[in-house]
């Protein structure tokens, strides 16, 4: 029986961070399942179009990838998401995969990063492995994407767990959801005596949002606004996909998906 693992990401047009993040997750997943052939798909049609037009790279959508695997004679497919939450992109993946459930002998989906309660503990521990110890006068701020989808609650829960683990110096905000920059600013004031801020993206890739909204030179970037508020700011443009412990969470989710077949 031909088996495959299809790794599905939102995608990015930034090839530098793609190699360090999405490709790193893919390598770990492919390595964890050597008996399965590897395939890639991106859920973002905008990213796929721009990669095709600018780089000549043709990346399949999840539906296209599943159709190709079916045509190539694969019978057992595990689809592993690399999305952060069970939000709109995950729901898009589920919709595209649904028509194929009866066409393969086995088709299972591995969950996004933050799905079950234990995932938050694992993710918080993974973040702490890459962070410096708490230090007087410094705060650590993560910038997530944010969404109007109800899955946006993942950010508040992750921050709560980090605080519960003793790291009340870590704050999480989002570009397009709640909490936003204003709420982060208030958290910094509440922490008290903060002079320095370490600013990082809470995204799988460090692409457009990280390079522009977080660390850009424009007046509305988080770095610029924090500097204008009187803070000394250090930006670390490291996507979550660069963190081996984060990648291991995706591998574990894929293992659970395979286990659900048995």
N, C-alpha and C positions, 0 to 999 in steps of 0.2 A: 504494500500500500504506500503510495506516495504521500509524504507529509510535508507541510510547510508552516512557517510562522510568518505572518504578515504584521509588520510593525507600522502602526498608523500614528502620524503626528500632525499637528496643525501645519507645520512647515515654516520655512524662513527663506527670504531672498538673500540673506547674508551668508555667503559660502564659508567665511572664516568661522563663524560661530556654529554653522551647520556641522562642520567637521568635528568640532570640539564637544558638541552637545547631542544632537539627534543621532549623528553617526556613532557616537560613543555608546549611547543607549542601545542602538541596533547591534553593535558589535557584542555587547554583553549578552543580549538576548540570543543572538545567533550562537554564541559560544556556549550558552547554557543548554541549548537544544541542538546538539550536533547532528541528531538524526533527522532534523527538519531543514528543508531548504528555506532560504530567506527571501522575503519580498518586502518592498517599501510602498507606502501610500501617504499622501498628504490630504487632509480634509479641506484646506483652504484653496478655493478655486482661484482667488487673486494671486496667491503665492505660486501656484502651478502655472498660471498664465505668464507671470513675470519671469519665472525661471525659464520658461520655454522661449519667450521673446528676447530676453537679455542674455541668457547663458546657453541657450540651445539644449536645455535639460528637459526631458519629458518625464514627469512624475505622474503616476496614476492616481486617480481618486480611489477611495476604498472599493466602490462598486466596480470600477475598471480593473483593479487589481484582482478582485475575487473572480471576475469573469475570465481573466487571463489564466488564473490558476485552475479554474474549472476546465478551460480549453486544453490546458497542458496535462490534464489527467490526474490532478491532485484530488485526494479523497478526504484527507484529514487536515483541517486548517485551524490554527490558533491565531486569532487576531488580537494583538496586544496594543492597546492605546498608550500613548505617551502624554496625554493631556493631563493637566493639573487636577481638574475637577470634573464632575459629572454634569457639565454644562451644555451649551448649545452645540459645541463641536463634537462632544461625545454622543449627544442625541442624533446628530447628523450621521455619525458612524453607525450607530445602531440601526437607523432607518435604511441606510444603504446595505447593511449586512443582512437585514431581515429576509429579503426575498431569496437569499441563498441558503437559508437554513435547511431546506429540504433537498437541496441539490448536491450537497456534499454528504458523505457518510457521517462526518463529524465536523461541526463548525462551532467553536466556542470563542467567547470574547473575554479578554483580560481587562480588569477595571483600571480606571485612571489612578493617578498618584494618591489623591486624597478621597478615599471612598469609605472604608470602614473605620471604626474608632481607633483600632490599633495602628492604622496608617498614619494618623496624626502624631502619635507618639514616636513612630519610626522616623517620620519626616523631621520632626523637631530635633531628634537625636542626630539625624544626618546633617542638619544645618549647623548644630553646635560643634560638630567635628571640624568644620571649616572656619569657625569664628574664633576670635581671640576671647580670652576670659574677660568677664565684666571688669570695668575699670572706672574709677571715679572721674566724672567730668566728660564721659563719652557715652553716646547712645548709638545703637545700631538700628538702621531703618531699612526695611525691605519694601520694594515697590512691586506690587503685583499688577496684573492687567485689569481685573475687575470686570463686572458684567451686571446687566439688569436681571439676569437669570437668578432664580432662588439659590443656586449653588454658590453664589457669591459669599454665603455665610462661612465658607471654608476659611476665609482669611481671619475672621474674628476668632474662630475656634482654634486655629493654629497659634495665633498670638496668645490666646488664653493659656494654652498648654505650655508655651514657652515661658510665660510668666509663672505658671504653676511649678515649673521646673527650676524656678529661682532666677530666671533671666528677665527681670522687669525692665532691663535696659534695651530690650528688643521690641521694636514697634513695626507694625505692618500697615501699609496703606496701598491704595490702588489708583490707577490712572483713570479708569472709567467706572468706578463703583464706589461703594462705601466700605470702609472709611477712605476718605480722600486725603489730599495734602493738608487741608485745614485741620482735619482731625489728628493727623500725625503731628502737626505743629503744636497742637494743644497737649498731646501726650509728652512731647519734649519739654514743654513748660512745666507740666505736672511732675516730670521726673526730677526736675530741679538741678541747678548747677551744671547744666550740659553746655560744654564749650565746643566739643568735637563730635562729628557725626560720621559714621561709616555707612555709606549708602550702597545697597546692592539690589539687583533685580530678583524678584521671586517668580521667575519664569523659566521654562525649560531652556530656552535660548536667550542669549544676550544680543538681541537684534535691534530693530528700529526703536522700540520703546526704551530699551536700555541705553542705546547710544544717543538718543535725542531727548526723550521725555525725562530720563533720569540724569544723564551726564552731559547733556548738550549745552551749548553756549547761549541759546535763546533765553529771553527774559522769563519764560514760563517753565523752564526745566526745573526739576526738583533741586538739582545742585545749585543753580543760580539763585533760586528763591531761598534756599537754606543759607547760602552765603550772605544774601541781603538781610537775612534775619539775624546775622551776627555769628553764625556758626562756622567753624573750620571744617571743611567737608573733604572726605576721601571717598572716591568712587571705586568700587571693585566690580568690573563688568564680567561677572562669572555666571553663566547660566546654570540652572539646577542640573542640567544634563552633564555638567562637568564633575559633579559630585558622585563618586563611586557608590556611596551609601544610598543616595537617591536612586541611582540606576538599579541597585539591588532590590529596591521596593518593586520596581516594574518587573524584574525577573521573578520575584516571589508571586506577583499577581498572575504572571503567565503560568507559573507552576500550578497555581490553584485552578486556572482555567483547564490545564491538561488533566489535573486530578479530578475535575468535575465530569470528565468523560468516562471515568472508570467506575 
